[in-house]
Amino acid sequence: MRPYSTSIDIQAPPERVFDVMRDVERWHEWTPSVKSIKRLDSGPFVVGSRAVIRQPKFPPALWMVTAIGPGLDFTWENVAPGVRVVARHRVDPIPTGSRVTLSLEYFGLLGGVLARLTRGITERYLGLEANGLKARCERTAA
């Protein structure tokens, strides 16, 4: 199964964009694809950090950070019976600021079925998140 992915250029420094992105409990302020995110731990956002995400049209989901790259990126996963969903969030420097790539990939016995059933909403939510992140970072960078 191919990952769903979107990229967007943001006129803000990569470190600023990554700071907004990893402040997950505030995502609801800049994307309508998230009702709330509640961290289940405190302190830095690190491998092992867990959060419950509430999104429109989906049941609450527990996500755990599984990787934080040497650059400005993190990966977290949601695991349910028969499916594992992996979401990657990456910021790369470009001459005008940052390029963000957001992706979501489904694995497991039911992964392909779930991916096909939720394709439209997944693509819509990735777009909302990318555009909301851009608006938030460019507004606060000015």
N, C-alpha and C positions, 0 to 999 in steps of 0.2 A: 504494500500500500504506500503510495507516495504521500509525503507530508503536505499538509496545507501550509502555505507560507505567504507572507506579504513583507515588502520592504518599503521604507519611506525615508526620505531625507529630511533632516531637522536642522535648522539654523541655530544650533546651540552646541556648546562644547560636549564632547562625549562623556566626560565625568559628570556633568550636570544631568544629562539624559539618563545615565545609569543610576544616579542617585534617585531620580524621580521613579524610575522603573522598579528599583528594589524596595521602595517605600510602599509595599503592597497594600497596607491597610488604608491608603489614601486613593487607591485606584478608582473607587466609586466617585471621587470628585471630578475625574476627567474622562471616564468612559461609561456610557450607559449600558455596556455589556456586563458590568459588575454592579450588583446591589451592595455587597459588602465582602470584605476579606478580614477575617479575624485570625491573627497569629496565635498559635498555641504555645509559644515560648517567647522569651524576652531576650534582649541583647541583639548582637549583630545578626544580620541575615546571612546564614552560613549553611554549608551542607548539613542536612539533618533538620533544618528549620521546617516547621509544619504550619499550615494554615488551612482554615475552612473557607472555601469560596462559595458565595451565593450569587448565582447568575439567573437572569430571567429565563424561564422555560427549561431550567435544569434543576435537579435536586441538589442540595448542598453537597460539596465534594471536598474531600481531604487531599491536599497536595503537600508533597514533601520535596524540598530542595535536594537534588541528587548530584549536582555538579555546579561549581562556580569556576569559570575558566580563568586562565592567567590574564586574560584581557577583561573586557567589560561585558560579561555574559553570565547567564545562569540558566539552569535547566531544573524543572521540577516535574514530578510525576504524580498521577492519580491512578490508584489500582483498585479495581472492583472485580468481582467474579467474572472471569472470562475475558477481561479487557485491561489493558494498561495504556494510559494516555500520557504522552511525553510532550511537554511544552518547552520550547527554547526561546530565549530572549537575548538578542545580541546587539551590541552597539559597536560600530566601526568608525574610526575617524575618516573624514573626507575633507577636501579643501574648504568647503562652506560650513562645516560643522560635524554632523554625525549622520550615519546611515544605520537605521534600526531594521533588524530582520526578526520577525515573530513567526514561529512555526508550531504546528501541532501535528502529532503523528500517533496513530492508533496501532496497537499490537494485541496479540492474543486471539483465542478462538473466536470471540465475538467482535474483535477489533474492526475487521473489514465491514461487517454489517452495521455496527454503530457509526463508523466513519461515513458510510453511504447515507444512512438515515439522517445524520446531522450535518451533512455537507453544507447546505445553504446557510444554516445558522452559524456554523463554524467559520465559514468565509466572511460572513457579515460581521461577526464578533471580532475577528482578526483585523478587519478594516476599521471598525469603530475604535479598537484599542490603539492601532497605529495612528489614526488621525487625532484621537484624543491626547495621546502622548505628545504628538507634534505641537498641538495647540498649547498644551500646558507648558512645555519646555520653551517654546518660542515666546510665549507671553511672559514667563518668569525670567527669561534670559535678557529681555530688553531693558 
